[in-house]
Amino acid sequence: MDGKNRTNIMTGQTVEIVLKKDQATGKGTRGIVKDILTKSPSHPHGIKVRLQDGQVGRVKRIISQE
């Protein structure tokens, strides 16, 4: 499942995000969602989240539905 719709993303889920510094390469970073930062219902580049380890990026795909 992709991360372009806010309704698909919940705190506690395992997701793959793209960090700002990795946007050119598209390298993914896996982690657990702590906060959802995007307020709009959808975003063409992915919903911005903060992971439990503090990293911030846009959701590339959702790994698990916790």
CHARMM internal coordinates of N, CA and C (Angstrom, degrees):
IC EDIT
DIST 1 N 1 CA 1.4519
DIST 1 CA 1 C 1.5324
ANGL 1 N 1 CA 1 C 107.89
DIST 1 C 2 N 1.3270
ANGL 1 CA 1 C 2 N 116.44
DIHE 1 N 1 CA 1 C 2 N 137.92
DIST 2 N 2 CA 1.4633
ANGL 1 C 2 N 2 CA 118.50
DIHE 1 CA 1 C 2 N 2 CA 180.00
DIST 2 CA 2 C 1.5240
ANGL 2 N 2 CA 2 C 110.89
DIHE 1 C 2 N 2 CA 2 C -86.96
DIST 2 C 3 N 1.3111
ANGL 2 CA 2 C 3 N 115.89
DIHE 2 N 2 CA 2 C 3 N 169.94
DIST 3 N 3 CA 1.4533
ANGL 2 C 3 N 3 CA 121.10
DIHE 2 CA 2 C 3 N 3 CA -173.76
DIST 3 CA 3 C 1.5092
ANGL 3 N 3 CA 3 C 114.30
DIHE 2 C 3 N 3 CA 3 C -109.17
DIST 3 C 4 N 1.3415
ANGL 3 CA 3 C 4 N 117.57
DIHE 3 N 3 CA 3 C 4 N 34.61
DIST 4 N 4 CA 1.4692
ANGL 3 C 4 N 4 CA 120.42
DIHE 3 CA 3 C 4 N 4 CA -177.66
DIST 4 CA 4 C 1.5212
ANGL 4 N 4 CA 4 C 113.43
DIHE 3 C 4 N 4 CA 4 C -89.84
DIST 4 C 5 N 1.3385
ANGL 4 CA 4 C 5 N 117.45
DIHE 4 N 4 CA 4 C 5 N -15.60
DIST 5 N 5 CA 1.4611
ANGL 4 C 5 N 5 CA 121.32
DIHE 4 CA 4 C 5 N 5 CA 179.48
DIST 5 CA 5 C 1.5198
ANGL 5 N 5 CA 5 C 110.12
DIHE 4 C 5 N 5 CA 5 C -111.83
DIST 5 C 6 N 1.3286
ANGL 5 CA 5 C 6 N 115.06
DIHE 5 N 5 CA 5 C 6 N 129.23
DIST 6 N 6 CA 1.4678
ANGL 5 C 6 N 6 CA 121.31
DIHE 5 CA 5 C 6 N 6 CA -176.58
DIST 6 CA 6 C 1.5314
ANGL 6 N 6 CA 6 C 112.30
DIHE 5 C 6 N 6 CA 6 C -63.47
DIST 6 C 7 N 1.3354
ANGL 6 CA 6 C 7 N 117.23
DIHE 6 N 6 CA 6 C 7 N -31.91
DIST 7 N 7 CA 1.4705
ANGL 6 C 7 N 7 CA 120.94
DIHE 6 CA 6 C 7 N 7 CA -178.37
DIST 7 CA 7 C 1.5246
ANGL 7 N 7 CA 7 C 112.27
DIHE 6 C 7 N 7 CA 7 C -65.67
DIST 7 C 8 N 1.3410
ANGL 7 CA 7 C 8 N 118.25
DIHE 7 N 7 CA 7 C 8 N -20.84
DIST 8 N 8 CA 1.4643
ANGL 7 C 8 N 8 CA 122.12
DIHE 7 CA 7 C 8 N 8 CA -179.53
DIST 8 CA 8 C 1.5222
ANGL 8 N 8 CA 8 C 112.86
DIHE 7 C 8 N 8 CA 8 C -81.97
DIST 8 C 9 N 1.3331
ANGL 8 CA 8 C 9 N 116.94
DIHE 8 N 8 CA 8 C 9 N -13.27
DIST 9 N 9 CA 1.4641
ANGL 8 C 9 N 9 CA 121.09
DIHE 8 CA 8 C 9 N 9 CA -172.36
DIST 9 CA 9 C 1.5211
ANGL 9 N 9 CA 9 C 110.58
DIHE 8 C 9 N 9 CA 9 C -110.58
DIST 9 C 10 N 1.3341
ANGL 9 CA 9 C 10 N 115.92
DIHE 9 N 9 CA 9 C 10 N 131.72
DIST 10 N 10 CA 1.4631
ANGL 9 C 10 N 10 CA 121.80
DIHE 9 CA 9 C 10 N 10 CA 178.15
DIST 10 CA 10 C 1.5186
ANGL 10 N 10 CA 10 C 108.96
DIHE 9 C 10 N 10 CA 10 C -133.44
DIST 10 C 11 N 1.3265
ANGL 10 CA 10 C 11 N 116.30
DIHE 10 N 10 CA 10 C 11 N 154.87
DIST 11 N 11 CA 1.4593
ANGL 10 C 11 N 11 CA 119.36
DIHE 10 CA 10 C 11 N 11 CA 175.79
DIST 11 CA 11 C 1.5225
ANGL 11 N 11 CA 11 C 109.01
DIHE 10 C 11 N 11 CA 11 C -63.80
DIST 11 C 12 N 1.3187
ANGL 11 CA 11 C 12 N 116.42
DIHE 11 N 11 CA 11 C 12 N 144.81
DIST 12 N 12 CA 1.4539
ANGL 11 C 12 N 12 CA 121.81
DIHE 11 CA 11 C 12 N 12 CA -179.03
DIST 12 CA 12 C 1.5164
ANGL 12 N 12 CA 12 C 114.28
DIHE 11 C 12 N 12 CA 12 C 93.27
DIST 12 C 13 N 1.3232
ANGL 12 CA 12 C 13 N 117.94
DIHE 12 N 12 CA 12 C 13 N -10.42
DIST 13 N 13 CA 1.4647
ANGL 12 C 13 N 13 CA 120.86
DIHE 12 CA 12 C 13 N 13 CA 178.89
DIST 13 CA 13 C 1.5193
ANGL 13 N 13 CA 13 C 110.60
DIHE 12 C 13 N 13 CA 13 C -77.94
DIST 13 C 14 N 1.3188
ANGL 13 CA 13 C 14 N 115.46
DIHE 13 N 13 CA 13 C 14 N 150.29
DIST 14 N 14 CA 1.4551
ANGL 13 C 14 N 14 CA 120.73
DIHE 13 CA 13 C 14 N 14 CA 170.65
DIST 14 CA 14 C 1.5240
ANGL 14 N 14 CA 14 C 107.51
DIHE 13 C 14 N 14 CA 14 C -90.00
DIST 14 C 15 N 1.3417
ANGL 14 CA 14 C 15 N 115.23
DIHE 14 N 14 CA 14 C 15 N 126.25
DIST 15 N 15 CA 1.4602
ANGL 14 C 15 N 15 CA 121.12
DIHE 14 CA 14 C 15 N 15 CA -177.60
DIST 15 CA 15 C 1.5235
ANGL 15 N 15 CA 15 C 110.24
DIHE 14 C 15 N 15 CA 15 C -134.27
DIST 15 C 16 N 1.3216
ANGL 15 CA 15 C 16 N 115.30
DIHE 15 N 15 CA 15 C 16 N 165.78
DIST 16 N 16 CA 1.4591
ANGL 15 C 16 N 16 CA 121.64
DIHE 15 CA 15 C 16 N 16 CA 171.50
DIST 16 CA 16 C 1.5150
ANGL 16 N 16 CA 16 C 106.73
DIHE 15 C 16 N 16 CA 16 C -112.92
DIST 16 C 17 N 1.3410
ANGL 16 CA 16 C 17 N 116.28
DIHE 16 N 16 CA 16 C 17 N 123.87
DIST 17 N 17 CA 1.4565
ANGL 16 C 17 N 17 CA 120.79
DIHE 16 CA 16 C 17 N 17 CA -179.01
DIST 17 CA 17 C 1.5255
ANGL 17 N 17 CA 17 C 109.84
DIHE 16 C 17 N 17 CA 17 C -115.90
DIST 17 C 18 N 1.3364
ANGL 17 CA 17 C 18 N 115.19
DIHE 17 N 17 CA 17 C 18 N 162.52
DIST 18 N 18 CA 1.4570
ANGL 17 C 18 N 18 CA 121.53
DIHE 17 CA 17 C 18 N 18 CA 171.31
DIST 18 CA 18 C 1.5173
ANGL 18 N 18 CA 18 C 106.96
DIHE 17 C 18 N 18 CA 18 C -111.75
DIST 18 C 19 N 1.3331
ANGL 18 CA 18 C 19 N 115.66
DIHE 18 N 18 CA 18 C 19 N 119.31
DIST 19 N 19 CA 1.4557
ANGL 18 C 19 N 19 CA 121.10
DIHE 18 CA 18 C 19 N 19 CA 177.75
DIST 19 CA 19 C 1.5215
ANGL 19 N 19 CA 19 C 109.84
DIHE 18 C 19 N 19 CA 19 C -73.74
DIST 19 C 20 N 1.3346
ANGL 19 CA 19 C 20 N 116.98
DIHE 19 N 19 CA 19 C 20 N 155.95
DIST 20 N 20 CA 1.4559
ANGL 19 C 20 N 20 CA 122.01
DIHE 19 CA 19 C 20 N 20 CA 179.62
DIST 20 CA 20 C 1.5321
ANGL 20 N 20 CA 20 C 111.47
DIHE 19 C 20 N 20 CA 20 C -53.41
DIST 20 C 21 N 1.3294
ANGL 20 CA 20 C 21 N 116.54
DIHE 20 N 20 CA 20 C 21 N -44.10
DIST 21 N 21 CA 1.4700
ANGL 20 C 21 N 21 CA 120.50
DIHE 20 CA 20 C 21 N 21 CA -178.29
DIST 21 CA 21 C 1.5295
ANGL 21 N 21 CA 21 C 112.61
DIHE 20 C 21 N 21 CA 21 C -67.87
DIST 21 C 22 N 1.3429
ANGL 21 CA 21 C 22 N 117.57
DIHE 21 N 21 CA 21 C 22 N -19.22
DIST 22 N 22 CA 1.4640
ANGL 21 C 22 N 22 CA 121.91
DIHE 21 CA 21 C 22 N 22 CA -178.23
DIST 22 CA 22 C 1.5284
ANGL 22 N 22 CA 22 C 113.50
DIHE 21 C 22 N 22 CA 22 C -102.70
DIST 22 C 23 N 1.3295
ANGL 22 CA 22 C 23 N 117.84
DIHE 22 N 22 CA 22 C 23 N 7.60
DIST 23 N 23 CA 1.4624
ANGL 22 C 23 N 23 CA 119.78
DIHE 22 CA 22 C 23 N 23 CA -176.81
DIST 23 CA 23 C 1.5279
ANGL 23 N 23 CA 23 C 112.45
DIHE 22 C 23 N 23 CA 23 C -61.16
DIST 23 C 24 N 1.3144
ANGL 23 CA 23 C 24 N 117.90
DIHE 23 N 23 CA 23 C 24 N -36.10
DIST 24 N 24 CA 1.4618
ANGL 23 C 24 N 24 CA 121.00
DIHE 23 CA 23 C 24 N 24 CA -178.93
DIST 24 CA 24 C 1.5268
ANGL 24 N 24 CA 24 C 111.74
DIHE 23 C 24 N 24 CA 24 C -66.33
DIST 24 C 25 N 1.3351
ANGL 24 CA 24 C 25 N 116.85
DIHE 24 N 24 CA 24 C 25 N -37.45
DIST 25 N 25 CA 1.4561
ANGL 24 C 25 N 25 CA 120.71
DIHE 24 CA 24 C 25 N 25 CA -178.10
DIST 25 CA 25 C 1.5258
ANGL 25 N 25 CA 25 C 112.49
DIHE 24 C 25 N 25 CA 25 C -92.45
DIST 25 C 26 N 1.3386
ANGL 25 CA 25 C 26 N 116.98
DIHE 25 N 25 CA 25 C 26 N -23.53
DIST 26 N 26 CA 1.4658
ANGL 25 C 26 N 26 CA 121.01
DIHE 25 CA 25 C 26 N 26 CA -178.18
DIST 26 CA 26 C 1.5214
ANGL 26 N 26 CA 26 C 113.39
DIHE 25 C 26 N 26 CA 26 C 77.55
DIST 26 C 27 N 1.3411
ANGL 26 CA 26 C 27 N 116.86
DIHE 26 N 26 CA 26 C 27 N 14.32
DIST 27 N 27 CA 1.4652
ANGL 26 C 27 N 27 CA 121.60
DIHE 26 CA 26 C 27 N 27 CA 179.81
DIST 27 CA 27 C 1.5258
ANGL 27 N 27 CA 27 C 110.26
DIHE 26 C 27 N 27 CA 27 C -63.05
DIST 27 C 28 N 1.3169
ANGL 27 CA 27 C 28 N 116.25
DIHE 27 N 27 CA 27 C 28 N 130.46
DIST 28 N 28 CA 1.4579
ANGL 27 C 28 N 28 CA 121.27
DIHE 27 CA 27 C 28 N 28 CA -178.16
DIST 28 CA 28 C 1.5169
ANGL 28 N 28 CA 28 C 112.88
DIHE 27 C 28 N 28 CA 28 C -92.38
DIST 28 C 29 N 1.3255
ANGL 28 CA 28 C 29 N 115.74
DIHE 28 N 28 CA 28 C 29 N 151.53
DIST 29 N 29 CA 1.4530
ANGL 28 C 29 N 29 CA 123.43
DIHE 28 CA 28 C 29 N 29 CA 176.18
DIST 29 CA 29 C 1.5196
ANGL 29 N 29 CA 29 C 107.32
DIHE 28 C 29 N 29 CA 29 C -127.04
DIST 29 C 30 N 1.3370
ANGL 29 CA 29 C 30 N 116.92
DIHE 29 N 29 CA 29 C 30 N 126.85
DIST 30 N 30 CA 1.4616
ANGL 29 C 30 N 30 CA 120.85
DIHE 29 CA 29 C 30 N 30 CA -177.14
DIST 30 CA 30 C 1.5204
ANGL 30 N 30 CA 30 C 110.40
DIHE 29 C 30 N 30 CA 30 C -95.29
DIST 30 C 31 N 1.3382
ANGL 30 CA 30 C 31 N 115.88
DIHE 30 N 30 CA 30 C 31 N 141.85
DIST 31 N 31 CA 1.4468
ANGL 30 C 31 N 31 CA 120.59
DIHE 30 CA 30 C 31 N 31 CA 177.73
DIST 31 CA 31 C 1.5078
ANGL 31 N 31 CA 31 C 111.93
DIHE 30 C 31 N 31 CA 31 C -172.61
DIST 31 C 32 N 1.3284
ANGL 31 CA 31 C 32 N 115.57
DIHE 31 N 31 CA 31 C 32 N -177.80
DIST 32 N 32 CA 1.4647
ANGL 31 C 32 N 32 CA 122.33
DIHE 31 CA 31 C 32 N 32 CA -178.42
DIST 32 CA 32 C 1.5236
ANGL 32 N 32 CA 32 C 109.07
DIHE 31 C 32 N 32 CA 32 C -107.12
DIST 32 C 33 N 1.3341
ANGL 32 CA 32 C 33 N 116.64
DIHE 32 N 32 CA 32 C 33 N 131.74
DIST 33 N 33 CA 1.4583
ANGL 32 C 33 N 33 CA 122.45
DIHE 32 CA 32 C 33 N 33 CA -176.72
DIST 33 CA 33 C 1.5261
ANGL 33 N 33 CA 33 C 110.73
DIHE 32 C 33 N 33 CA 33 C -67.62
DIST 33 C 34 N 1.3374
ANGL 33 CA 33 C 34 N 115.62
DIHE 33 N 33 CA 33 C 34 N 127.07
DIST 34 N 34 CA 1.4601
ANGL 33 C 34 N 34 CA 122.01
DIHE 33 CA 33 C 34 N 34 CA 174.22
DIST 34 CA 34 C 1.5239
ANGL 34 N 34 CA 34 C 109.87
DIHE 33 C 34 N 34 CA 34 C -101.35
DIST 34 C 35 N 1.3504
ANGL 34 CA 34 C 35 N 116.98
DIHE 34 N 34 CA 34 C 35 N -47.83
DIST 35 N 35 CA 1.4646
ANGL 34 C 35 N 35 CA 122.44
DIHE 34 CA 34 C 35 N 35 CA -178.92
DIST 35 CA 35 C 1.5184
ANGL 35 N 35 CA 35 C 110.01
DIHE 34 C 35 N 35 CA 35 C -136.80
DIST 35 C 36 N 1.3311
ANGL 35 CA 35 C 36 N 115.70
DIHE 35 N 35 CA 35 C 36 N 144.94
DIST 36 N 36 CA 1.4642
ANGL 35 C 36 N 36 CA 121.89
DIHE 35 CA 35 C 36 N 36 CA 172.48
DIST 36 CA 36 C 1.5250
ANGL 36 N 36 CA 36 C 106.47
DIHE 35 C 36 N 36 CA 36 C -99.17
DIST 36 C 37 N 1.3268
ANGL 36 CA 36 C 37 N 116.55
DIHE 36 N 36 CA 36 C 37 N 120.37
DIST 37 N 37 CA 1.4592
ANGL 36 C 37 N 37 CA 120.97
DIHE 36 CA 36 C 37 N 37 CA -173.07
DIST 37 CA 37 C 1.5317
ANGL 37 N 37 CA 37 C 113.74
DIHE 36 C 37 N 37 CA 37 C -96.28
DIST 37 C 38 N 1.3238
ANGL 37 CA 37 C 38 N 118.37
DIHE 37 N 37 CA 37 C 38 N -27.88
DIST 38 N 38 CA 1.4646
ANGL 37 C 38 N 38 CA 121.56
DIHE 37 CA 37 C 38 N 38 CA 178.70
DIST 38 CA 38 C 1.5197
ANGL 38 N 38 CA 38 C 109.50
DIHE 37 C 38 N 38 CA 38 C -76.21
DIST 38 C 39 N 1.3238
ANGL 38 CA 38 C 39 N 116.47
DIHE 38 N 38 CA 38 C 39 N 128.51
DIST 39 N 39 CA 1.4679
ANGL 38 C 39 N 39 CA 120.99
DIHE 38 CA 38 C 39 N 39 CA -179.54
DIST 39 CA 39 C 1.5270
ANGL 39 N 39 CA 39 C 113.21
DIHE 38 C 39 N 39 CA 39 C -89.77
DIST 39 C 40 N 1.3363
ANGL 39 CA 39 C 40 N 117.76
DIHE 39 N 39 CA 39 C 40 N -26.46
DIST 40 N 40 CA 1.4640
ANGL 39 C 40 N 40 CA 120.06
DIHE 39 CA 39 C 40 N 40 CA -178.07
DIST 40 CA 40 C 1.5332
ANGL 40 N 40 CA 40 C 110.45
DIHE 39 C 40 N 40 CA 40 C -73.11
DIST 40 C 41 N 1.3443
ANGL 40 CA 40 C 41 N 117.68
DIHE 40 N 40 CA 40 C 41 N 156.17
DIST 41 N 41 CA 1.4707
ANGL 40 C 41 N 41 CA 120.54
DIHE 40 CA 40 C 41 N 41 CA -176.30
DIST 41 CA 41 C 1.5310
ANGL 41 N 41 CA 41 C 114.15
DIHE 40 C 41 N 41 CA 41 C -66.98
DIST 41 C 42 N 1.3447
ANGL 41 CA 41 C 42 N 117.49
DIHE 41 N 41 CA 41 C 42 N -22.17
DIST 42 N 42 CA 1.4612
ANGL 41 C 42 N 42 CA 120.16
DIHE 41 CA 41 C 42 N 42 CA 178.27
DIST 42 CA 42 C 1.5266
ANGL 42 N 42 CA 42 C 109.50
DIHE 41 C 42 N 42 CA 42 C -152.67
DIST 42 C 43 N 1.3328
ANGL 42 CA 42 C 43 N 115.03
DIHE 42 N 42 CA 42 C 43 N 161.70
DIST 43 N 43 CA 1.4591
ANGL 42 C 43 N 43 CA 120.77
DIHE 42 CA 42 C 43 N 43 CA 177.10
DIST 43 CA 43 C 1.5272
ANGL 43 N 43 CA 43 C 107.65
DIHE 42 C 43 N 43 CA 43 C -149.07
DIST 43 C 44 N 1.3464
ANGL 43 CA 43 C 44 N 118.64
DIHE 43 N 43 CA 43 C 44 N 132.34
DIST 44 N 44 CA 1.4691
ANGL 43 C 44 N 44 CA 120.70
DIHE 43 CA 43 C 44 N 44 CA -175.33
DIST 44 CA 44 C 1.5256
ANGL 44 N 44 CA 44 C 114.69
DIHE 43 C 44 N 44 CA 44 C -63.39
DIST 44 C 45 N 1.3345
ANGL 44 CA 44 C 45 N 118.38
DIHE 44 N 44 CA 44 C 45 N -22.82
DIST 45 N 45 CA 1.4634
ANGL 44 C 45 N 45 CA 121.19
DIHE 44 CA 44 C 45 N 45 CA -179.30
DIST 45 CA 45 C 1.5277
ANGL 45 N 45 CA 45 C 112.39
DIHE 44 C 45 N 45 CA 45 C -102.34
DIST 45 C 46 N 1.3209
ANGL 45 CA 45 C 46 N 117.56
DIHE 45 N 45 CA 45 C 46 N 1.54
DIST 46 N 46 CA 1.4612
ANGL 45 C 46 N 46 CA 121.63
DIHE 45 CA 45 C 46 N 46 CA -179.86
DIST 46 CA 46 C 1.5144
ANGL 46 N 46 CA 46 C 111.41
DIHE 45 C 46 N 46 CA 46 C 110.96
DIST 46 C 47 N 1.3175
ANGL 46 CA 46 C 47 N 115.86
DIHE 46 N 46 CA 46 C 47 N 150.52
DIST 47 N 47 CA 1.4624
ANGL 46 C 47 N 47 CA 122.69
DIHE 46 CA 46 C 47 N 47 CA 179.59
DIST 47 CA 47 C 1.5348
ANGL 47 N 47 CA 47 C 108.57
DIHE 46 C 47 N 47 CA 47 C -74.79
DIST 47 C 48 N 1.3228
ANGL 47 CA 47 C 48 N 116.68
DIHE 47 N 47 CA 47 C 48 N 134.10
DIST 48 N 48 CA 1.4648
ANGL 47 C 48 N 48 CA 121.29
DIHE 47 CA 47 C 48 N 48 CA -179.48
DIST 48 CA 48 C 1.5219
ANGL 48 N 48 CA 48 C 109.34
DIHE 47 C 48 N 48 CA 48 C -83.31
DIST 48 C 49 N 1.3378
ANGL 48 CA 48 C 49 N 115.06
DIHE 48 N 48 CA 48 C 49 N 130.32
DIST 49 N 49 CA 1.4640
ANGL 48 C 49 N 49 CA 121.42
DIHE 48 CA 48 C 49 N 49 CA -179.41
DIST 49 CA 49 C 1.5308
ANGL 49 N 49 CA 49 C 110.63
DIHE 48 C 49 N 49 CA 49 C -133.25
DIST 49 C 50 N 1.3390
ANGL 49 CA 49 C 50 N 115.68
DIHE 49 N 49 CA 49 C 50 N 161.66
DIST 50 N 50 CA 1.4581
ANGL 49 C 50 N 50 CA 122.80
DIHE 49 CA 49 C 50 N 50 CA 170.28
DIST 50 CA 50 C 1.5200
ANGL 50 N 50 CA 50 C 106.96
DIHE 49 C 50 N 50 CA 50 C -109.83
DIST 50 C 51 N 1.3172
ANGL 50 CA 50 C 51 N 116.46
DIHE 50 N 50 CA 50 C 51 N 129.11
DIST 51 N 51 CA 1.4565
ANGL 50 C 51 N 51 CA 121.14
DIHE 50 CA 50 C 51 N 51 CA 177.82
DIST 51 CA 51 C 1.5255
ANGL 51 N 51 CA 51 C 110.11
DIHE 50 C 51 N 51 CA 51 C -83.25
DIST 51 C 52 N 1.3194
ANGL 51 CA 51 C 52 N 117.01
DIHE 51 N 51 CA 51 C 52 N 167.09
DIST 52 N 52 CA 1.4591
ANGL 51 C 52 N 52 CA 121.51
DIHE 51 CA 51 C 52 N 52 CA -179.26
DIST 52 CA 52 C 1.5220
ANGL 52 N 52 CA 52 C 112.27
DIHE 51 C 52 N 52 CA 52 C -61.99
DIST 52 C 53 N 1.3342
ANGL 52 CA 52 C 53 N 117.88
DIHE 52 N 52 CA 52 C 53 N -25.66
DIST 53 N 53 CA 1.4606
ANGL 52 C 53 N 53 CA 120.53
DIHE 52 CA 52 C 53 N 53 CA 178.75
DIST 53 CA 53 C 1.5318
ANGL 53 N 53 CA 53 C 112.46
DIHE 52 C 53 N 53 CA 53 C -87.28
DIST 53 C 54 N 1.3502
ANGL 53 CA 53 C 54 N 117.01
DIHE 53 N 53 CA 53 C 54 N 2.90
DIST 54 N 54 CA 1.4623
ANGL 53 C 54 N 54 CA 121.40
DIHE 53 CA 53 C 54 N 54 CA 174.77
DIST 54 CA 54 C 1.5142
ANGL 54 N 54 CA 54 C 115.22
DIHE 53 C 54 N 54 CA 54 C 96.95
DIST 54 C 55 N 1.3156
ANGL 54 CA 54 C 55 N 118.65
DIHE 54 N 54 CA 54 C 55 N -9.64
DIST 55 N 55 CA 1.4635
ANGL 54 C 55 N 55 CA 120.88
DIHE 54 CA 54 C 55 N 55 CA 179.77
DIST 55 CA 55 C 1.5306
ANGL 55 N 55 CA 55 C 109.88
DIHE 54 C 55 N 55 CA 55 C -71.87
DIST 55 C 56 N 1.3457
ANGL 55 CA 55 C 56 N 115.47
DIHE 55 N 55 CA 55 C 56 N 144.70
DIST 56 N 56 CA 1.4597
ANGL 55 C 56 N 56 CA 121.29
DIHE 55 CA 55 C 56 N 56 CA -178.49
DIST 56 CA 56 C 1.5234
ANGL 56 N 56 CA 56 C 108.78
DIHE 55 C 56 N 56 CA 56 C -121.22
DIST 56 C 57 N 1.3265
ANGL 56 CA 56 C 57 N 116.03
DIHE 56 N 56 CA 56 C 57 N 134.17
DIST 57 N 57 CA 1.4570
ANGL 56 C 57 N 57 CA 120.81
DIHE 56 CA 56 C 57 N 57 CA 177.80
DIST 57 CA 57 C 1.5145
ANGL 57 N 57 CA 57 C 110.98
DIHE 56 C 57 N 57 CA 57 C -168.29
DIST 57 C 58 N 1.3234
ANGL 57 CA 57 C 58 N 114.89
DIHE 57 N 57 CA 57 C 58 N 179.42
DIST 58 N 58 CA 1.4656
ANGL 57 C 58 N 58 CA 120.88
DIHE 57 CA 57 C 58 N 58 CA 179.97
DIST 58 CA 58 C 1.5308
ANGL 58 N 58 CA 58 C 110.17
DIHE 57 C 58 N 58 CA 58 C -96.59
DIST 58 C 59 N 1.3269
ANGL 58 CA 58 C 59 N 115.57
DIHE 58 N 58 CA 58 C 59 N 137.59
DIST 59 N 59 CA 1.4628
ANGL 58 C 59 N 59 CA 120.84
DIHE 58 CA 58 C 59 N 59 CA -176.90
DIST 59 CA 59 C 1.5211
ANGL 59 N 59 CA 59 C 110.21
DIHE 58 C 59 N 59 CA 59 C -68.67
DIST 59 C 60 N 1.3213
ANGL 59 CA 59 C 60 N 114.39
DIHE 59 N 59 CA 59 C 60 N 123.27
DIST 60 N 60 CA 1.4617
ANGL 59 C 60 N 60 CA 121.65
DIHE 59 CA 59 C 60 N 60 CA 177.05
DIST 60 CA 60 C 1.5311
ANGL 60 N 60 CA 60 C 109.37
DIHE 59 C 60 N 60 CA 60 C -89.08
DIST 60 C 61 N 1.3443
ANGL 60 CA 60 C 61 N 115.14
DIHE 60 N 60 CA 60 C 61 N -45.81
DIST 61 N 61 CA 1.4740
ANGL 60 C 61 N 61 CA 119.79
DIHE 60 CA 60 C 61 N 61 CA 175.86
DIST 61 CA 61 C 1.5149
ANGL 61 N 61 CA 61 C 109.80
DIHE 60 C 61 N 61 CA 61 C -156.48
DIST 61 C 62 N 1.3355
ANGL 61 CA 61 C 62 N 114.17
DIHE 61 N 61 CA 61 C 62 N 157.47
DIST 62 N 62 CA 1.4593
ANGL 61 C 62 N 62 CA 121.74
DIHE 61 CA 61 C 62 N 62 CA 179.44
DIST 62 CA 62 C 1.5201
ANGL 62 N 62 CA 62 C 107.89
DIHE 61 C 62 N 62 CA 62 C -97.35
DIST 62 C 63 N 1.3260
ANGL 62 CA 62 C 63 N 116.88
DIHE 62 N 62 CA 62 C 63 N 125.38
DIST 63 N 63 CA 1.4630
ANGL 62 C 63 N 63 CA 121.86
DIHE 62 CA 62 C 63 N 63 CA -177.16
DIST 63 CA 63 C 1.5295
ANGL 63 N 63 CA 63 C 110.89
DIHE 62 C 63 N 63 CA 63 C -87.02
DIST 63 C 64 N 1.3472
ANGL 63 CA 63 C 64 N 117.54
DIHE 63 N 63 CA 63 C 64 N -48.03
DIST 64 N 64 CA 1.4615
ANGL 63 C 64 N 64 CA 120.01
DIHE 63 CA 63 C 64 N 64 CA -177.89
DIST 64 CA 64 C 1.5142
ANGL 64 N 64 CA 64 C 111.49
DIHE 63 C 64 N 64 CA 64 C -138.26
DIST 64 C 65 N 1.3114
ANGL 64 CA 64 C 65 N 115.60
DIHE 64 N 64 CA 64 C 65 N 151.03
DIST 65 N 65 CA 1.4708
ANGL 64 C 65 N 65 CA 123.19
DIHE 64 CA 64 C 65 N 65 CA 178.10
DIST 65 CA 65 C 1.5137
ANGL 65 N 65 CA 65 C 108.26
DIHE 64 C 65 N 65 CA 65 C -101.90
DIST 65 C 66 N 1.3184
ANGL 65 CA 65 C 66 N 118.22
DIHE 65 N 65 CA 65 C 66 N 86.19
DIST 66 N 66 CA 1.4744
ANGL 65 C 66 N 66 CA 121.52
DIHE 65 CA 65 C 66 N 66 CA -179.61
DIST 66 CA 66 C 1.5048
ANGL 66 N 66 CA 66 C 110.62
DIHE 65 C 66 N 66 CA 66 C -84.35
END
COOR INIT
IC SEED 1 N 1 CA 1 C
IC BUILD
